[in-house]
Amino acid sequence: VQTLLQQMQDKFQTMSDQIIGRNILFLNELDDMSCRIDDLEKNIADLMTQAGVEELEGENKTPATNK
């Protein structure tokens, strides 16, 4: 019985370690994706500025007027 309990404990610990490892990998990938989205948003904003597009109230976009 003691051996069986030890085997179960070992398996439980192995599974727990795997779950924690997967969560850490997932969180790292999520953080990387968040940084990439932030970079993409910045690049889009830069391109819009270069193209002369201004952001108005809400989500409407109109070309900037040349003065």
Rosetta silent file (secondary structure, phi, psi, omega in degrees, C-alpha in Angstrom):
SEQUENCE: VQTLLQQMQDKFQTMSDQIIGRNILFLNELDDMSCRIDDLEKNIADLMTQAGVEELEGENKTPATNK
SCORE:     score description
SCORE:     0.000 S_00000001
   1 L     0.000  -42.122  179.215    0.000    0.000    0.000 S_00000001
   2 H   -60.829  -41.303  179.025    2.861    2.371    0.854 S_00000001
   3 H   -64.781  -42.323  179.006    4.471    1.732   -2.550 S_00000001
   4 H   -62.426  -44.719  178.103    1.183    2.367   -4.336 S_00000001
   5 H   -62.418  -39.524  178.257    0.676    5.647   -2.468 S_00000001
   6 H   -65.714  -40.941  177.414    4.227    6.729   -3.325 S_00000001
   7 H   -62.791  -42.975  178.681    3.680    5.912   -7.010 S_00000001
   8 H   -63.654  -41.221  178.573    0.446    7.903   -7.006 S_00000001
   9 H   -63.305  -42.061  178.458    2.213   10.832   -5.335 S_00000001
  10 H   -62.692  -44.199  178.745    5.018   10.679   -7.913 S_00000001
  11 H   -64.610  -41.632  178.404    2.538   10.648  -10.800 S_00000001
  12 H   -61.997  -43.614  179.602    0.574   13.512   -9.269 S_00000001
  13 H   -63.913  -41.343  178.167    3.759   15.552   -8.843 S_00000001
  14 H   -62.051  -45.206  179.299    4.803   14.843  -12.434 S_00000001
  15 H   -64.623  -40.682  178.595    1.408   15.933  -13.741 S_00000001
  16 H   -62.144  -43.885  178.583    1.469   19.063  -11.574 S_00000001
  17 H   -62.140  -40.465  178.660    4.923   19.980  -12.864 S_00000001
  18 H   -64.954  -42.211  179.925    3.775   19.495  -16.461 S_00000001
  19 H   -64.106  -44.826  178.870    0.713   21.689  -15.938 S_00000001
  20 H   -62.851  -42.361  178.418    2.790   24.436  -14.330 S_00000001
  21 H   -61.796  -41.685  178.516    5.335   24.208  -17.143 S_00000001
  22 H   -66.032  -40.116  178.587    2.623   24.501  -19.780 S_00000001
  23 H   -63.195  -40.532  178.690    1.092   27.487  -17.990 S_00000001
  24 H   -64.001  -44.393  177.977    4.468   29.239  -17.889 S_00000001
  25 H   -62.034  -42.444  179.706    4.981   28.602  -21.609 S_00000001
  26 H   -62.665  -44.089 -179.930    1.466   29.829  -22.355 S_00000001
  27 H   -65.122  -37.712  176.751    1.983   33.003  -20.335 S_00000001
  28 H   -64.618  -43.174  178.276    5.300   33.657  -22.110 S_00000001
  29 H   -65.422  -38.959  178.236    3.638   33.173  -25.499 S_00000001
  30 H   -64.124  -41.763  178.010    0.759   35.429  -24.450 S_00000001
  31 H   -64.412  -42.942  177.587    3.214   38.139  -23.364 S_00000001
  32 H   -61.453  -43.017  179.785    5.094   37.832  -26.661 S_00000001
  33 H   -64.229  -40.024  178.617    1.837   38.091  -28.603 S_00000001
  34 H   -61.738  -42.109  177.894    0.818   41.157  -26.599 S_00000001
  35 H   -64.520  -40.546  179.460    4.126   42.856  -27.445 S_00000001
  36 H   -66.002  -37.928  177.425    3.706   41.995  -31.118 S_00000001
  37 H   -66.247  -42.383  177.760    0.174   43.438  -31.132 S_00000001
  38 H   -60.022  -44.109  178.075    1.437   46.616  -29.463 S_00000001
  39 H   -62.208  -42.208  179.383    4.167   46.916  -32.113 S_00000001
  40 H   -62.668  -44.634  178.438    1.633   46.325  -34.877 S_00000001
  41 H   -61.210  -40.842  178.759   -0.684   49.009  -33.499 S_00000001
  42 H   -65.003  -43.586  179.568    2.214   51.469  -33.307 S_00000001
  43 H   -63.489  -39.891  177.971    3.272   50.668  -36.874 S_00000001
  44 H   -64.119  -43.633  178.770   -0.285   51.134  -38.130 S_00000001
  45 H   -62.085  -41.304  178.142   -0.522   54.484  -36.331 S_00000001
  46 H   -62.976  -43.794  179.079    2.811   55.551  -37.863 S_00000001
  47 H   -64.197  -39.361  177.960    1.652   54.529  -41.334 S_00000001
  48 H   -63.966  -40.270  177.882   -1.612   56.408  -40.885 S_00000001
  49 H   -63.269  -44.630  179.467    0.325   59.504  -39.842 S_00000001
  50 H   -63.708  -32.538 -178.587    2.608   59.186  -42.858 S_00000001
  51 H   -83.572   -6.486  179.015   -0.428   58.774  -45.125 S_00000001
  52 L    81.852   27.515  178.937   -2.056   61.897  -43.681 S_00000001
  53 E   -99.667  129.118  178.771   -4.942   60.149  -41.981 S_00000001
  54 E  -108.720  148.348  177.529   -6.179   61.729  -38.751 S_00000001
  55 E   -91.192  125.625  175.620   -8.258   60.037  -36.098 S_00000001
  56 L   -99.126 -174.878  178.344  -11.512   61.807  -35.329 S_00000001
  57 L   -58.206  140.889 -179.002  -13.945   61.105  -32.522 S_00000001
  58 L    74.792 -145.730 -176.262  -14.874   57.446  -32.436 S_00000001
  59 L  -104.015    4.448 -178.325  -13.547   55.146  -35.120 S_00000001
  60 L   -72.123  138.109  179.052  -14.112   57.440  -38.152 S_00000001
  61 E  -123.712  137.819  176.662  -11.026   58.209  -40.202 S_00000001
  62 E  -137.941  151.623  177.053  -10.684   60.979  -42.784 S_00000001
  63 E   -64.912  145.066  177.381   -7.783   62.230  -44.873 S_00000001
  64 L   -72.282  147.845  178.522   -6.006   65.246  -43.462 S_00000001
  65 L   -87.281  137.456  177.407   -6.519   68.481  -45.353 S_00000001
  66 L   -83.974  128.959 -178.408   -3.494   70.075  -46.972 S_00000001
  67 L  -108.860    0.000    0.000   -3.130   73.710  -45.971 S_00000001
